[in-house]
Amino acid sequence: MKWFRSGLAVLLAAGIAMPTGMLASSHREAPITALDHKADITDLYAFVSYSADQAPNTAPSKVTFILNVDPLLEPANGPNWFPFDPDILYEIHVDNNQDALADVTFQIRFQTQQFQLPNIPVALAGIGPNGANAPGTSTVVVPPQIQDFDNPGLNLRQTYTVTVVRRGENGYQEATELKNSDGSPFFAVPTNNGPRTMNYDALFNAATYHLENGISVFAGTVDDPFFIDLGATFDTVNLRTLASGVPGVLTDAEDAASENFASDTVSGYAVNSIALEVPIQMLTRTGKIEPATSPAATIGVWGTTSRPRVTVRNSPNPANSFGPFRQVQRMGNPLINELVIGIGSKDRWSMEQPVNDAQFAHFDLDPQIVHVIDAIYGGALTSPAAPRNDLLPLVTYAAPIAAAGTPAGPIADLLRLNTGVPATPPANASRLGLIGGDPAGYPNGRRLFDDAVDITLRVAVGGVLIPSFNHFPNNRLGDGVNVNDAPFRTQFPFLADSPSGRNRRHIDPGEPGCTAGTGPACPVS
Amino acid sequence: MFLVTNGEEMKAFNLVVASLFTASVTCGQTLPGTRTPAEQKIAWAEASIKAHADHSQPYNDLAVAYIARARETADPGYYDRAEDALRTSFGLIPENLEGEKAQIMVLQGRGEFSRAFDLARTFNKKTPDDLLLYGFIADAAVELGEYPEAENAVQWMLDMRPGNVPGLLRGAALRRLYGDIPGALQFFSQAYQQMAPTQTEELAWTLTQMADAQLSVGHVDDAEALLRSALQKFPAYYLAQESLARVQMARRHYSEAAQLLQQRNQSFPTAASRYALARAFEHAGQAGEAETAYREFEATAHGQRDSAMNANRELVAYDLDRGHNPAEALQIARGEIAKRHDIRTLDAYAWALHANGQDREAQKQVSKAIAVGVRDALIFYHAGVIAEGQNDLSSAAHFLKVSLETNPEAETATAARAALDRLTAASAEVRSSK
């Protein structure tokens, strides 16, 4: 009689080792996403929508969500540029009952059509009003300027679907696909090659869809709205010494200025963006627009990217799987995975569900970056001691974002937004959001112009949510980059035009004003 | 539920498998006088220690190289050397992660699966991005019979780094346990294609695993081809020799099997390999040699009975099959089942219970093994005989048929057919008496 050998595991264990991952830069904060740019979430924004002529205390009606992916896209880097990945499931999740589970999810999937002119070597367009033929023939080799999504010069065009999934009682899910009233598809705006090839603004406007149910959708390649002195930050927080004479500390004048004193490393780069504007009553658990004082007014938002997974079992095992996808990355608050989560946990963090974040609480409430910066300042900066309960508003439902009586819920990295707080008119808004006296800004949601870097430095390192720590220099920490290099729209989707490949400009540290002591201000387009 | 092989799928897959291992058949042979991959790693680590004696990592590298050499040679003495290197490493940096991982590998190598499991989980909690720690959890969990935990860990590996070799190899092992032989071969071949041609032992190991999977479903020729290729890549590889002996046993070429096992046992024989040799001699009709080999097995296995790395499941089989000591077999099996409940141990325990007339409990235990999903002719044969003992004749016939369908070349096939005939005759007799 035959008996089985034991020890397959013994033999496996003695086998192959693996290379370890490595941390790259801000937009590639985890080893997995350093290898998978298409699925790399750069930023998530959620804010009560506003308009250029917004009056103070206008009642909130809609929330805008923006999920940006695929970082630092160089607009001149043709000829294939930067399509969304049709294999990725992009999602924006909303928790409206403080359990850190998605109650409403927007699922976005892309489809690609290619090769409208398969014999042309690169994407070409923009010669003459009717295009240009090969000499002596009627064969179009250069189509006219691209002003719509049917122009063959696009050569690659993308459409996308948006599905709203609502979680009901007992885990029941109801899915609804959003559509244009005429059933036409949603097109994504391509990269801005340059003014000869395309009328980018015409495409941008054509690709901004306002649906009958009050939802608006947009997707495409746009200016990367994030602004930061990335090079200085990742040179071990080697922030520049500005007028205060202390590295990374601004003067009152610098702090108040709507201009830059160091170079925005992200300037001139594009990013792929998905934007949705949704009536608030579709988001709250009550189905109504709630006042800011209501415990039902605050939602938690996070974005994810997921790819199809290979399962151990050929059929998915419901016990171990959230579905046929594996989550590649998530984002709630900005800079959490970059600056807070330890390097040995970044991938696991990226792939986890927020509801399981208690395992990372030791990072959230005692950020190691605080100790690093304290060490850099040699003790000149006093930060609050751990556990940092002052940071709980970022990872639970708590004041000053959520109203009194709102259940705190589990520790979870969600971007919290009190949907009852009226949007601040753009002219009165502060880049410093909530800590700048502007109740509609980060960390109450996050707008495109909120200075996430300075706010994070002041809240996490300076501890300014604690009144006794809200003093100089804690409340003047900053990288010297106060504004984006491109102006934002003042209506949905609020994003700025992608720099064109032909004319894009990256603002460098050597330019006048972009390095300390070399000029009055760093140029902003 | 019993899975049966999809014949067409398997045929198509075999073509792919055949092409992949024949394509690079001469790439990584270990030539006489050249160093094996593990020997090279040992040399590199020793040189690194000379250059940086005050760093911990070179000692970790040396430990891992010794562990790899243990797998190349079956010499457990390398685990002692690995531990010596790790002591130095931990003296320089206590609890350094790479050292702890090597320590877990040593524990696995010595069969200390519970300790390995606990240590792997502890360090996984501290460093959840380390891929191999999930692999170590899975390795130990499989040995302990904690299959959901193993699957969860391997799924994390596949999710974190799709297509990674350690994840694929462990996924293949689990797929085999779950009865998905084509799926297991698919993962094995994906892993194989990613391996460097110079890593000859790893290539040979993977081919051997694929051969075992093929043999488990009666694909004897495919198994032999894979093993011949493995032995070309890593000559005299003891694991491939053991598997090739099983191929010869399946072909009823018992003398050839014995010859292979004699070669294999020339260095660092295990109790299990001694037992295999004894059985090959016995089947070949070499009674004297068989007797000697059985005595050597018995002495070795009894000597290891209380140690972590033991041959207690083989000892149970021996006691039941040849030693005529079912009481001792049950005692040993009870000791093992108290420590682990993997399918092999469950099956051994069930068979020992059956031999002691405790068929109801035996049926319960063998059902647990079958519930995992494994497609294994021996387990199904045991289940059939145990069901017959319970007078559950329809279940008995079912299990015996599945056993034969799973692997018509299995050593148990003759006995299964005889039992099935017996059941058919009994059933006919019942019908005629009515």
Chai-1 contact restraints between the chains, C-beta under 6 A:
chainA,res_idxA,chainB,res_idxB,connection_type,confidence,min_distance_angstrom,max_distance_angstrom,comment,restraint_id
A,M1,B,D321,contact,1.0,0.0,6.0,A-B,restraint_1
A,K2,B,E411,contact,1.0,0.0,6.0,A-B,restraint_2
A,W3,B,E314,contact,1.0,0.0,6.0,A-B,restraint_3
A,W3,B,A317,contact,1.0,0.0,6.0,A-B,restraint_4
A,F4,B,R344,contact,1.0,0.0,6.0,A-B,restraint_5
A,R5,B,A272,contact,1.0,0.0,6.0,A-B,restraint_6
A,L8,B,A173,contact,1.0,0.0,6.0,A-B,restraint_7
A,A9,B,D139,contact,1.0,0.0,6.0,A-B,restraint_8
A,A9,B,V142,contact,1.0,0.0,6.0,A-B,restraint_9
A,A9,B,E143,contact,1.0,0.0,6.0,A-B,restraint_10
A,V10,B,Q108,contact,1.0,0.0,6.0,A-B,restraint_11
A,V10,B,G109,contact,1.0,0.0,6.0,A-B,restraint_12
A,L12,B,D139,contact,1.0,0.0,6.0,A-B,restraint_13
A,L12,B,L169,contact,1.0,0.0,6.0,A-B,restraint_14
A,A13,B,M105,contact,1.0,0.0,6.0,A-B,restraint_15
A,A13,B,Q108,contact,1.0,0.0,6.0,A-B,restraint_16
A,A13,B,D139,contact,1.0,0.0,6.0,A-B,restraint_17
A,A14,B,I67,contact,1.0,0.0,6.0,A-B,restraint_18
A,A14,B,A68,contact,1.0,0.0,6.0,A-B,restraint_19
A,A14,B,R71,contact,1.0,0.0,6.0,A-B,restraint_20
A,I16,B,V165,contact,1.0,0.0,6.0,A-B,restraint_21
A,I16,B,P166,contact,1.0,0.0,6.0,A-B,restraint_22
A,I16,B,E202,contact,1.0,0.0,6.0,A-B,restraint_23
A,M18,B,L131,contact,1.0,0.0,6.0,A-B,restraint_24
A,M18,B,L132,contact,1.0,0.0,6.0,A-B,restraint_25
A,R309,B,D159,contact,1.0,0.0,6.0,A-B,restraint_26
A,V310,B,L158,contact,1.0,0.0,6.0,A-B,restraint_27
A,V312,B,E151,contact,1.0,0.0,6.0,A-B,restraint_28
A,V312,B,V154,contact,1.0,0.0,6.0,A-B,restraint_29
A,V312,B,Q155,contact,1.0,0.0,6.0,A-B,restraint_30
A,V312,B,G171,contact,1.0,0.0,6.0,A-B,restraint_31
A,V312,B,L174,contact,1.0,0.0,6.0,A-B,restraint_32
A,N314,B,D180,contact,1.0,0.0,6.0,A-B,restraint_33
A,N314,B,G183,contact,1.0,0.0,6.0,A-B,restraint_34
A,N320,B,N152,contact,1.0,0.0,6.0,A-B,restraint_35
A,N320,B,Q155,contact,1.0,0.0,6.0,A-B,restraint_36
A,R326,B,D159,contact,1.0,0.0,6.0,A-B,restraint_37
A,G344,B,T127,contact,1.0,0.0,6.0,A-B,restraint_38
A,G344,B,D129,contact,1.0,0.0,6.0,A-B,restraint_39
A,S345,B,P128,contact,1.0,0.0,6.0,A-B,restraint_40
A,S345,B,D129,contact,1.0,0.0,6.0,A-B,restraint_41
A,D347,B,D129,contact,1.0,0.0,6.0,A-B,restraint_42
A,D347,B,M160,contact,1.0,0.0,6.0,A-B,restraint_43
A,R348,B,P128,contact,1.0,0.0,6.0,A-B,restraint_44
A,R348,B,D129,contact,1.0,0.0,6.0,A-B,restraint_45
